[in-house]
Structures are given as C-alpha cells and as structure tokens.
Amino acid sequence: WLLQVALIGFVFPRVSWQAHLGGFLFGLMCGYALKRGRDTFWALAPFLAIGAVGAALAATHSSLHPG
C-alpha cells in the first residue's frame, strides 16, 4: 500500500503525500481503538475527532502556505 501511494505521488505531483501519511496514521489510531473493543473506541472517538479537526486546521493555516 505504501508503495502505491509513493508511486501516485511521483506520477501525480499535486497529490499530497503528507495528507496520505496523515490519513494512514489516523487510520492506525482508529484501527487500534476498534481492536481494543467497542467501548474503548467510543471512549476515544471524541479525542480522535478533535485531533483530526485540529490537524486539518493546522495544515490549512495560512502561515504554512505563503504567497
């Protein structure tokens, strides 16, 4: 899977590898929470959602994209 994302990044240079990496890491965290059980997932879900929104807002902040 990682090789596929890397190849897409080279073929289509406007595809953000950082976004794919972030999605992969977020998916790992959600998968881990689900593997621990439904109760654990629902206990962690608000923190995962807040973290995802915070990361998205930070990534789109204008100071990161001058010009």
mmJSON file of the N, C-alpha and C atoms, coordinates in Angstrom:
{"data_MODEL":{"atom_site":{
"group_PDB":["ATOM","ATOM","ATOM","ATOM","ATOM","ATOM","ATOM","ATOM","ATOM","ATOM","ATOM","ATOM","ATOM","ATOM","ATOM","ATOM","ATOM","ATOM","ATOM","ATOM","ATOM","ATOM","ATOM","ATOM","ATOM","ATOM","ATOM","ATOM","ATOM","ATOM","ATOM","ATOM","ATOM","ATOM","ATOM","ATOM","ATOM","ATOM","ATOM","ATOM","ATOM","ATOM","ATOM","ATOM","ATOM","ATOM","ATOM","ATOM","ATOM","ATOM","ATOM","ATOM","ATOM","ATOM","ATOM","ATOM","ATOM","ATOM","ATOM","ATOM","ATOM","ATOM","ATOM","ATOM","ATOM","ATOM","ATOM","ATOM","ATOM","ATOM","ATOM","ATOM","ATOM","ATOM","ATOM","ATOM","ATOM","ATOM","ATOM","ATOM","ATOM","ATOM","ATOM","ATOM","ATOM","ATOM","ATOM","ATOM","ATOM","ATOM","ATOM","ATOM","ATOM","ATOM","ATOM","ATOM","ATOM","ATOM","ATOM","ATOM","ATOM","ATOM","ATOM","ATOM","ATOM","ATOM","ATOM","ATOM","ATOM","ATOM","ATOM","ATOM","ATOM","ATOM","ATOM","ATOM","ATOM","ATOM","ATOM","ATOM","ATOM","ATOM","ATOM","ATOM","ATOM","ATOM","ATOM","ATOM","ATOM","ATOM","ATOM","ATOM","ATOM","ATOM","ATOM","ATOM","ATOM","ATOM","ATOM","ATOM","ATOM","ATOM","ATOM","ATOM","ATOM","ATOM","ATOM","ATOM","ATOM","ATOM","ATOM","ATOM","ATOM","ATOM","ATOM","ATOM","ATOM","ATOM","ATOM","ATOM","ATOM","ATOM","ATOM","ATOM","ATOM","ATOM","ATOM","ATOM","ATOM","ATOM","ATOM","ATOM","ATOM","ATOM","ATOM","ATOM","ATOM","ATOM","ATOM","ATOM","ATOM","ATOM","ATOM","ATOM","ATOM","ATOM","ATOM","ATOM","ATOM","ATOM","ATOM","ATOM","ATOM","ATOM","ATOM","ATOM","ATOM","ATOM","ATOM","ATOM","ATOM"],
"id":[1,2,3,4,5,6,7,8,9,10,11,12,13,14,15,16,17,18,19,20,21,22,23,24,25,26,27,28,29,30,31,32,33,34,35,36,37,38,39,40,41,42,43,44,45,46,47,48,49,50,51,52,53,54,55,56,57,58,59,60,61,62,63,64,65,66,67,68,69,70,71,72,73,74,75,76,77,78,79,80,81,82,83,84,85,86,87,88,89,90,91,92,93,94,95,96,97,98,99,100,101,102,103,104,105,106,107,108,109,110,111,112,113,114,115,116,117,118,119,120,121,122,123,124,125,126,127,128,129,130,131,132,133,134,135,136,137,138,139,140,141,142,143,144,145,146,147,148,149,150,151,152,153,154,155,156,157,158,159,160,161,162,163,164,165,166,167,168,169,170,171,172,173,174,175,176,177,178,179,180,181,182,183,184,185,186,187,188,189,190,191,192,193,194,195,196,197,198,199,200,201],
"type_symbol":["N","C","C","N","C","C","N","C","C","N","C","C","N","C","C","N","C","C","N","C","C","N","C","C","N","C","C","N","C","C","N","C","C","N","C","C","N","C","C","N","C","C","N","C","C","N","C","C","N","C","C","N","C","C","N","C","C","N","C","C","N","C","C","N","C","C","N","C","C","N","C","C","N","C","C","N","C","C","N","C","C","N","C","C","N","C","C","N","C","C","N","C","C","N","C","C","N","C","C","N","C","C","N","C","C","N","C","C","N","C","C","N","C","C","N","C","C","N","C","C","N","C","C","N","C","C","N","C","C","N","C","C","N","C","C","N","C","C","N","C","C","N","C","C","N","C","C","N","C","C","N","C","C","N","C","C","N","C","C","N","C","C","N","C","C","N","C","C","N","C","C","N","C","C","N","C","C","N","C","C","N","C","C","N","C","C","N","C","C","N","C","C","N","C","C","N","C","C","N","C","C"],
"label_atom_id":["N","CA","C","N","CA","C","N","CA","C","N","CA","C","N","CA","C","N","CA","C","N","CA","C","N","CA","C","N","CA","C","N","CA","C","N","CA","C","N","CA","C","N","CA","C","N","CA","C","N","CA","C","N","CA","C","N","CA","C","N","CA","C","N","CA","C","N","CA","C","N","CA","C","N","CA","C","N","CA","C","N","CA","C","N","CA","C","N","CA","C","N","CA","C","N","CA","C","N","CA","C","N","CA","C","N","CA","C","N","CA","C","N","CA","C","N","CA","C","N","CA","C","N","CA","C","N","CA","C","N","CA","C","N","CA","C","N","CA","C","N","CA","C","N","CA","C","N","CA","C","N","CA","C","N","CA","C","N","CA","C","N","CA","C","N","CA","C","N","CA","C","N","CA","C","N","CA","C","N","CA","C","N","CA","C","N","CA","C","N","CA","C","N","CA","C","N","CA","C","N","CA","C","N","CA","C","N","CA","C","N","CA","C","N","CA","C","N","CA","C","N","CA","C","N","CA","C","N","CA","C","N","CA","C"],
"label_alt_id":[null,null,null,null,null,null,null,null,null,null,null,null,null,null,null,null,null,null,null,null,null,null,null,null,null,null,null,null,null,null,null,null,null,null,null,null,null,null,null,null,null,null,null,null,null,null,null,null,null,null,null,null,null,null,null,null,null,null,null,null,null,null,null,null,null,null,null,null,null,null,null,null,null,null,null,null,null,null,null,null,null,null,null,null,null,null,null,null,null,null,null,null,null,null,null,null,null,null,null,null,null,null,null,null,null,null,null,null,null,null,null,null,null,null,null,null,null,null,null,null,null,null,null,null,null,null,null,null,null,null,null,null,null,null,null,null,null,null,null,null,null,null,null,null,null,null,null,null,null,null,null,null,null,null,null,null,null,null,null,null,null,null,null,null,null,null,null,null,null,null,null,null,null,null,null,null,null,null,null,null,null,null,null,null,null,null,null,null,null,null,null,null,null,null,null,null,null,null,null,null,null],
"label_comp_id":["TRP","TRP","TRP","LEU","LEU","LEU","LEU","LEU","LEU","GLN","GLN","GLN","VAL","VAL","VAL","ALA","ALA","ALA","LEU","LEU","LEU","ILE","ILE","ILE","GLY","GLY","GLY","PHE","PHE","PHE","VAL","VAL","VAL","PHE","PHE","PHE","PRO","PRO","PRO","ARG","ARG","ARG","VAL","VAL","VAL","SER","SER","SER","TRP","TRP","TRP","GLN","GLN","GLN","ALA","ALA","ALA","HIS","HIS","HIS","LEU","LEU","LEU","GLY","GLY","GLY","GLY","GLY","GLY","PHE","PHE","PHE","LEU","LEU","LEU","PHE","PHE","PHE","GLY","GLY","GLY","LEU","LEU","LEU","MET","MET","MET","CYS","CYS","CYS","GLY","GLY","GLY","TYR","TYR","TYR","ALA","ALA","ALA","LEU","LEU","LEU","LYS","LYS","LYS","ARG","ARG","ARG","GLY","GLY","GLY","ARG","ARG","ARG","ASP","ASP","ASP","THR","THR","THR","PHE","PHE","PHE","TRP","TRP","TRP","ALA","ALA","ALA","LEU","LEU","LEU","ALA","ALA","ALA","PRO","PRO","PRO","PHE","PHE","PHE","LEU","LEU","LEU","ALA","ALA","ALA","ILE","ILE","ILE","GLY","GLY","GLY","ALA","ALA","ALA","VAL","VAL","VAL","GLY","GLY","GLY","ALA","ALA","ALA","ALA","ALA","ALA","LEU","LEU","LEU","ALA","ALA","ALA","ALA","ALA","ALA","THR","THR","THR","HIS","HIS","HIS","SER","SER","SER","SER","SER","SER","LEU","LEU","LEU","HIS","HIS","HIS","PRO","PRO","PRO","GLY","GLY","GLY"],
"label_asym_id":["A","A","A","A","A","A","A","A","A","A","A","A","A","A","A","A","A","A","A","A","A","A","A","A","A","A","A","A","A","A","A","A","A","A","A","A","A","A","A","A","A","A","A","A","A","A","A","A","A","A","A","A","A","A","A","A","A","A","A","A","A","A","A","A","A","A","A","A","A","A","A","A","A","A","A","A","A","A","A","A","A","A","A","A","A","A","A","A","A","A","A","A","A","A","A","A","A","A","A","A","A","A","A","A","A","A","A","A","A","A","A","A","A","A","A","A","A","A","A","A","A","A","A","A","A","A","A","A","A","A","A","A","A","A","A","A","A","A","A","A","A","A","A","A","A","A","A","A","A","A","A","A","A","A","A","A","A","A","A","A","A","A","A","A","A","A","A","A","A","A","A","A","A","A","A","A","A","A","A","A","A","A","A","A","A","A","A","A","A","A","A","A","A","A","A","A","A","A","A","A","A"],
"label_entity_id":["1","1","1","1","1","1","1","1","1","1","1","1","1","1","1","1","1","1","1","1","1","1","1","1","1","1","1","1","1","1","1","1","1","1","1","1","1","1","1","1","1","1","1","1","1","1","1","1","1","1","1","1","1","1","1","1","1","1","1","1","1","1","1","1","1","1","1","1","1","1","1","1","1","1","1","1","1","1","1","1","1","1","1","1","1","1","1","1","1","1","1","1","1","1","1","1","1","1","1","1","1","1","1","1","1","1","1","1","1","1","1","1","1","1","1","1","1","1","1","1","1","1","1","1","1","1","1","1","1","1","1","1","1","1","1","1","1","1","1","1","1","1","1","1","1","1","1","1","1","1","1","1","1","1","1","1","1","1","1","1","1","1","1","1","1","1","1","1","1","1","1","1","1","1","1","1","1","1","1","1","1","1","1","1","1","1","1","1","1","1","1","1","1","1","1","1","1","1","1","1","1"],
"label_seq_id":[1,1,1,2,2,2,3,3,3,4,4,4,5,5,5,6,6,6,7,7,7,8,8,8,9,9,9,10,10,10,11,11,11,12,12,12,13,13,13,14,14,14,15,15,15,16,16,16,17,17,17,18,18,18,19,19,19,20,20,20,21,21,21,22,22,22,23,23,23,24,24,24,25,25,25,26,26,26,27,27,27,28,28,28,29,29,29,30,30,30,31,31,31,32,32,32,33,33,33,34,34,34,35,35,35,36,36,36,37,37,37,38,38,38,39,39,39,40,40,40,41,41,41,42,42,42,43,43,43,44,44,44,45,45,45,46,46,46,47,47,47,48,48,48,49,49,49,50,50,50,51,51,51,52,52,52,53,53,53,54,54,54,55,55,55,56,56,56,57,57,57,58,58,58,59,59,59,60,60,60,61,61,61,62,62,62,63,63,63,64,64,64,65,65,65,66,66,66,67,67,67],
"pdbx_PDB_ins_code":[null,null,null,null,null,null,null,null,null,null,null,null,null,null,null,null,null,null,null,null,null,null,null,null,null,null,null,null,null,null,null,null,null,null,null,null,null,null,null,null,null,null,null,null,null,null,null,null,null,null,null,null,null,null,null,null,null,null,null,null,null,null,null,null,null,null,null,null,null,null,null,null,null,null,null,null,null,null,null,null,null,null,null,null,null,null,null,null,null,null,null,null,null,null,null,null,null,null,null,null,null,null,null,null,null,null,null,null,null,null,null,null,null,null,null,null,null,null,null,null,null,null,null,null,null,null,null,null,null,null,null,null,null,null,null,null,null,null,null,null,null,null,null,null,null,null,null,null,null,null,null,null,null,null,null,null,null,null,null,null,null,null,null,null,null,null,null,null,null,null,null,null,null,null,null,null,null,null,null,null,null,null,null,null,null,null,null,null,null,null,null,null,null,null,null,null,null,null,null,null,null],
"Cartn_x":[0.828,0.0,0.87,1.897,2.772,3.481,3.853,4.488,3.518,2.267,1.256,1.107,1.04,0.902,2.144,3.323,4.557,4.566,4.145,4.109,3.108,1.957,0.969,1.552,2.308,2.934,3.927,4.621,5.577,4.88,3.831,3.124,2.274,1.624,0.768,1.363,2.23,2.955,2.073,0.841,-0.02,-0.775,-0.597,-1.21,-0.322,-0.916,-0.16,0.186,1.466,1.879,1.698,1.761,1.569,0.144,-0.815,-2.206,-2.416,-1.794,-1.912,-1.263,-0.13,0.537,-0.331,-0.921,-1.805,-3.012,-3.591,-4.72,-4.333,-3.149,-2.651,-2.476,-1.858,-1.633,-2.95,-3.87,-5.176,-5.917,-5.815,-6.434,-5.84,-4.53,-3.909,-4.465,-4.606,-5.137,-6.579,-7.392,-8.789,-8.851,-8.025,-7.99,-7.561,-6.581,-6.137,-7.267,-7.954,-9.064,-10.176,-10.47,-11.503,-11.086,-9.811,-9.318,-9.42,-9.284,-9.375,-10.806,-11.773,-13.165,-14.033,-15.312,-16.278,-16.29,-16.249,-16.287,-15.06,-13.894,-12.668,-12.741,-13.241,-13.346,-14.24,-15.412,-16.337,-15.808,-14.961,-14.346,-13.287,-12.588,-11.527,-12.017,-13.201,-13.707,-13.707,-14.143,-14.106,-12.69,-11.73,-10.348,-9.775,-10.117,-9.667,-10.266,-11.544,-12.197,-11.611,-11.41,-10.821,-9.398,-8.656,-7.294,-7.279,-8.22,-8.288,-8.653,-9.622,-10.009,-8.862,-8.205,-7.066,-5.94,-5.649,-4.59,-4.973,-6.238,-6.691,-6.612,-7.026,-6.953,-5.5,-4.648,-3.236,-2.608,-2.966,-2.384,-2.832,-3.997,-4.5,-4.245,-3.521,-3.253,-2.439,-2.766,-2.14,-0.642,-0.146,1.295,2.108,1.472,2.172,2.22,1.407,1.297,1.477,2.702,2.899,2.688,2.239,2.119,0.805],
"Cartn_y":[-1.189,0.0,1.249,1.277,2.449,2.675,1.595,1.726,2.347,1.939,2.5,4.001,4.441,5.866,6.619,6.037,6.682,6.831,5.807,5.883,6.929,6.998,8.014,9.402,9.567,10.855,11.276,10.302,10.63,10.871,10.108,10.24,11.509,11.802,12.977,13.893,14.816,15.604,16.51,16.765,17.624,16.853,15.539,14.727,14.831,15.172,15.421,14.119,13.802,12.614,12.835,14.108,14.393,14.052,14.355,14.035,12.524,11.808,10.358,9.781,10.32,9.864,10.152,11.33,11.673,10.753,10.453,9.526,8.128,7.712,6.401,6.343,7.376,7.398,7.494,8.318,8.424,7.089,6.43,5.11,4.082,4.151,3.247,3.471,4.732,5.035,4.552,4.785,4.329,2.8,2.165,0.705,0.122,0.741,0.281,0.415,1.543,1.753,0.74,0.442,-0.542,-1.938,-2.248,-3.568,-3.774,-2.707,-2.802,-3.027,-2.791,-3.041,-1.826,-2.092,-1.042,0.051,-0.348,0.647,1.55,0.962,1.759,2.725,2.232,3.105,4.307,4.052,5.157,6.092,5.58,6.453,7.353,6.83,7.595,8.407,8.108,8.764,10.288,10.9,12.377,12.934,12.265,12.731,12.549,11.429,11.211,12.255,12.564,13.557,14.948,15.328,16.639,16.718,15.636,15.613,15.734,15.069,15.135,16.537,17.158,18.521,19.49,19.339,20.2,20.062,18.832,18.614,19.228,19.087,19.67,21.189,21.789,23.253,23.737,23.019,23.401,23.273,22.225,22.006,23.055,23.64,24.631,26.058,26.234,27.577,28.371,29.623,30.435,30.641,30.536,30.708,29.573,28.436,27.313,27.427,28.295,28.416,29.868,30.395,31.792,32.015,33.182,33.542,33.418],
"Cartn_z":[0.0,0.0,0.0,0.825,0.884,-0.445,-1.108,-2.417,-3.424,-3.373,-4.271,-4.051,-2.804,-2.508,-2.973,-2.774,-3.226,-4.745,-5.456,-6.916,-7.395,-6.758,-7.124,-6.9,-5.832,-5.551,-6.617,-7.205,-8.265,-9.602,-9.875,-11.15,-11.163,-10.048,-9.928,-8.861,-9.245,-8.253,-7.392,-7.776,-6.961,-5.883,-5.848,-4.796,-3.567,-2.445,-1.223,-0.506,-0.436,0.301,1.801,2.242,3.656,4.093,3.225,3.545,3.604,2.691,2.714,3.977,4.358,5.574,6.798,6.847,7.953,8.025,6.873,6.837,7.287,6.898,7.316,8.832,9.4,10.843,11.614,11.135,11.772,11.68,10.549,10.393,11.337,11.556,12.522,13.924,14.306,15.634,15.777,14.759,14.809,14.824,14.016,13.993,15.323,15.948,17.265,18.287,18.268,19.202,18.948,17.697,17.386,17.818,17.657,18.045,19.556,20.313,21.773,22.243,21.38,21.735,21.474,21.372,21.054,22.119,23.383,24.465,24.429,24.164,24.078,22.906,21.775,20.609,20.904,21.499,21.759,22.837,23.722,24.721,24.085,23.068,22.407,21.214,20.702,19.493,19.572,20.673,20.709,20.595,21.218,21.155,19.756,19.112,17.739,16.797,16.978,16.119,16.333,17.583,17.866,17.319,17.463,16.913,15.4,14.737,13.274,12.809,13.469,13.098,13.372,14.504,14.826,13.814,13.405,12.417,11.069,10.679,9.411,9.451,10.556,10.665,10.672,11.365,11.395,10.011,9.28,7.957,6.947,7.163,6.203,6.652,7.747,8.255,7.224,7.055,6.008,6.228,7.444,7.67,7.077,6.812,6.196,4.674,4.137,2.679,2.264,2.341,1.971,0.477,0.179,-1.228,-1.758],
"occupancy":[1.0,1.0,1.0,1.0,1.0,1.0,1.0,1.0,1.0,1.0,1.0,1.0,1.0,1.0,1.0,1.0,1.0,1.0,1.0,1.0,1.0,1.0,1.0,1.0,1.0,1.0,1.0,1.0,1.0,1.0,1.0,1.0,1.0,1.0,1.0,1.0,1.0,1.0,1.0,1.0,1.0,1.0,1.0,1.0,1.0,1.0,1.0,1.0,1.0,1.0,1.0,1.0,1.0,1.0,1.0,1.0,1.0,1.0,1.0,1.0,1.0,1.0,1.0,1.0,1.0,1.0,1.0,1.0,1.0,1.0,1.0,1.0,1.0,1.0,1.0,1.0,1.0,1.0,1.0,1.0,1.0,1.0,1.0,1.0,1.0,1.0,1.0,1.0,1.0,1.0,1.0,1.0,1.0,1.0,1.0,1.0,1.0,1.0,1.0,1.0,1.0,1.0,1.0,1.0,1.0,1.0,1.0,1.0,1.0,1.0,1.0,1.0,1.0,1.0,1.0,1.0,1.0,1.0,1.0,1.0,1.0,1.0,1.0,1.0,1.0,1.0,1.0,1.0,1.0,1.0,1.0,1.0,1.0,1.0,1.0,1.0,1.0,1.0,1.0,1.0,1.0,1.0,1.0,1.0,1.0,1.0,1.0,1.0,1.0,1.0,1.0,1.0,1.0,1.0,1.0,1.0,1.0,1.0,1.0,1.0,1.0,1.0,1.0,1.0,1.0,1.0,1.0,1.0,1.0,1.0,1.0,1.0,1.0,1.0,1.0,1.0,1.0,1.0,1.0,1.0,1.0,1.0,1.0,1.0,1.0,1.0,1.0,1.0,1.0,1.0,1.0,1.0,1.0,1.0,1.0,1.0,1.0,1.0,1.0,1.0,1.0],
"B_iso_or_equiv":[0.0,0.0,0.0,0.0,0.0,0.0,0.0,0.0,0.0,0.0,0.0,0.0,0.0,0.0,0.0,0.0,0.0,0.0,0.0,0.0,0.0,0.0,0.0,0.0,0.0,0.0,0.0,0.0,0.0,0.0,0.0,0.0,0.0,0.0,0.0,0.0,0.0,0.0,0.0,0.0,0.0,0.0,0.0,0.0,0.0,0.0,0.0,0.0,0.0,0.0,0.0,0.0,0.0,0.0,0.0,0.0,0.0,0.0,0.0,0.0,0.0,0.0,0.0,0.0,0.0,0.0,0.0,0.0,0.0,0.0,0.0,0.0,0.0,0.0,0.0,0.0,0.0,0.0,0.0,0.0,0.0,0.0,0.0,0.0,0.0,0.0,0.0,0.0,0.0,0.0,0.0,0.0,0.0,0.0,0.0,0.0,0.0,0.0,0.0,0.0,0.0,0.0,0.0,0.0,0.0,0.0,0.0,0.0,0.0,0.0,0.0,0.0,0.0,0.0,0.0,0.0,0.0,0.0,0.0,0.0,0.0,0.0,0.0,0.0,0.0,0.0,0.0,0.0,0.0,0.0,0.0,0.0,0.0,0.0,0.0,0.0,0.0,0.0,0.0,0.0,0.0,0.0,0.0,0.0,0.0,0.0,0.0,0.0,0.0,0.0,0.0,0.0,0.0,0.0,0.0,0.0,0.0,0.0,0.0,0.0,0.0,0.0,0.0,0.0,0.0,0.0,0.0,0.0,0.0,0.0,0.0,0.0,0.0,0.0,0.0,0.0,0.0,0.0,0.0,0.0,0.0,0.0,0.0,0.0,0.0,0.0,0.0,0.0,0.0,0.0,0.0,0.0,0.0,0.0,0.0,0.0,0.0,0.0,0.0,0.0,0.0],
"pdbx_formal_charge":[null,null,null,null,null,null,null,null,null,null,null,null,null,null,null,null,null,null,null,null,null,null,null,null,null,null,null,null,null,null,null,null,null,null,null,null,null,null,null,null,null,null,null,null,null,null,null,null,null,null,null,null,null,null,null,null,null,null,null,null,null,null,null,null,null,null,null,null,null,null,null,null,null,null,null,null,null,null,null,null,null,null,null,null,null,null,null,null,null,null,null,null,null,null,null,null,null,null,null,null,null,null,null,null,null,null,null,null,null,null,null,null,null,null,null,null,null,null,null,null,null,null,null,null,null,null,null,null,null,null,null,null,null,null,null,null,null,null,null,null,null,null,null,null,null,null,null,null,null,null,null,null,null,null,null,null,null,null,null,null,null,null,null,null,null,null,null,null,null,null,null,null,null,null,null,null,null,null,null,null,null,null,null,null,null,null,null,null,null,null,null,null,null,null,null,null,null,null,null,null,null],
"auth_seq_id":[1,1,1,2,2,2,3,3,3,4,4,4,5,5,5,6,6,6,7,7,7,8,8,8,9,9,9,10,10,10,11,11,11,12,12,12,13,13,13,14,14,14,15,15,15,16,16,16,17,17,17,18,18,18,19,19,19,20,20,20,21,21,21,22,22,22,23,23,23,24,24,24,25,25,25,26,26,26,27,27,27,28,28,28,29,29,29,30,30,30,31,31,31,32,32,32,33,33,33,34,34,34,35,35,35,36,36,36,37,37,37,38,38,38,39,39,39,40,40,40,41,41,41,42,42,42,43,43,43,44,44,44,45,45,45,46,46,46,47,47,47,48,48,48,49,49,49,50,50,50,51,51,51,52,52,52,53,53,53,54,54,54,55,55,55,56,56,56,57,57,57,58,58,58,59,59,59,60,60,60,61,61,61,62,62,62,63,63,63,64,64,64,65,65,65,66,66,66,67,67,67],
"auth_comp_id":["TRP","TRP","TRP","LEU","LEU","LEU","LEU","LEU","LEU","GLN","GLN","GLN","VAL","VAL","VAL","ALA","ALA","ALA","LEU","LEU","LEU","ILE","ILE","ILE","GLY","GLY","GLY","PHE","PHE","PHE","VAL","VAL","VAL","PHE","PHE","PHE","PRO","PRO","PRO","ARG","ARG","ARG","VAL","VAL","VAL","SER","SER","SER","TRP","TRP","TRP","GLN","GLN","GLN","ALA","ALA","ALA","HIS","HIS","HIS","LEU","LEU","LEU","GLY","GLY","GLY","GLY","GLY","GLY","PHE","PHE","PHE","LEU","LEU","LEU","PHE","PHE","PHE","GLY","GLY","GLY","LEU","LEU","LEU","MET","MET","MET","CYS","CYS","CYS","GLY","GLY","GLY","TYR","TYR","TYR","ALA","ALA","ALA","LEU","LEU","LEU","LYS","LYS","LYS","ARG","ARG","ARG","GLY","GLY","GLY","ARG","ARG","ARG","ASP","ASP","ASP","THR","THR","THR","PHE","PHE","PHE","TRP","TRP","TRP","ALA","ALA","ALA","LEU","LEU","LEU","ALA","ALA","ALA","PRO","PRO","PRO","PHE","PHE","PHE","LEU","LEU","LEU","ALA","ALA","ALA","ILE","ILE","ILE","GLY","GLY","GLY","ALA","ALA","ALA","VAL","VAL","VAL","GLY","GLY","GLY","ALA","ALA","ALA","ALA","ALA","ALA","LEU","LEU","LEU","ALA","ALA","ALA","ALA","ALA","ALA","THR","THR","THR","HIS","HIS","HIS","SER","SER","SER","SER","SER","SER","LEU","LEU","LEU","HIS","HIS","HIS","PRO","PRO","PRO","GLY","GLY","GLY"],
"auth_asym_id":["A","A","A","A","A","A","A","A","A","A","A","A","A","A","A","A","A","A","A","A","A","A","A","A","A","A","A","A","A","A","A","A","A","A","A","A","A","A","A","A","A","A","A","A","A","A","A","A","A","A","A","A","A","A","A","A","A","A","A","A","A","A","A","A","A","A","A","A","A","A","A","A","A","A","A","A","A","A","A","A","A","A","A","A","A","A","A","A","A","A","A","A","A","A","A","A","A","A","A","A","A","A","A","A","A","A","A","A","A","A","A","A","A","A","A","A","A","A","A","A","A","A","A","A","A","A","A","A","A","A","A","A","A","A","A","A","A","A","A","A","A","A","A","A","A","A","A","A","A","A","A","A","A","A","A","A","A","A","A","A","A","A","A","A","A","A","A","A","A","A","A","A","A","A","A","A","A","A","A","A","A","A","A","A","A","A","A","A","A","A","A","A","A","A","A","A","A","A","A","A","A"],
"auth_atom_id":["N","CA","C","N","CA","C","N","CA","C","N","CA","C","N","CA","C","N","CA","C","N","CA","C","N","CA","C","N","CA","C","N","CA","C","N","CA","C","N","CA","C","N","CA","C","N","CA","C","N","CA","C","N","CA","C","N","CA","C","N","CA","C","N","CA","C","N","CA","C","N","CA","C","N","CA","C","N","CA","C","N","CA","C","N","CA","C","N","CA","C","N","CA","C","N","CA","C","N","CA","C","N","CA","C","N","CA","C","N","CA","C","N","CA","C","N","CA","C","N","CA","C","N","CA","C","N","CA","C","N","CA","C","N","CA","C","N","CA","C","N","CA","C","N","CA","C","N","CA","C","N","CA","C","N","CA","C","N","CA","C","N","CA","C","N","CA","C","N","CA","C","N","CA","C","N","CA","C","N","CA","C","N","CA","C","N","CA","C","N","CA","C","N","CA","C","N","CA","C","N","CA","C","N","CA","C","N","CA","C","N","CA","C","N","CA","C","N","CA","C","N","CA","C","N","CA","C","N","CA","C","N","CA","C"],
"pdbx_PDB_model_num":[1,1,1,1,1,1,1,1,1,1,1,1,1,1,1,1,1,1,1,1,1,1,1,1,1,1,1,1,1,1,1,1,1,1,1,1,1,1,1,1,1,1,1,1,1,1,1,1,1,1,1,1,1,1,1,1,1,1,1,1,1,1,1,1,1,1,1,1,1,1,1,1,1,1,1,1,1,1,1,1,1,1,1,1,1,1,1,1,1,1,1,1,1,1,1,1,1,1,1,1,1,1,1,1,1,1,1,1,1,1,1,1,1,1,1,1,1,1,1,1,1,1,1,1,1,1,1,1,1,1,1,1,1,1,1,1,1,1,1,1,1,1,1,1,1,1,1,1,1,1,1,1,1,1,1,1,1,1,1,1,1,1,1,1,1,1,1,1,1,1,1,1,1,1,1,1,1,1,1,1,1,1,1,1,1,1,1,1,1,1,1,1,1,1,1,1,1,1,1,1,1]
}}}
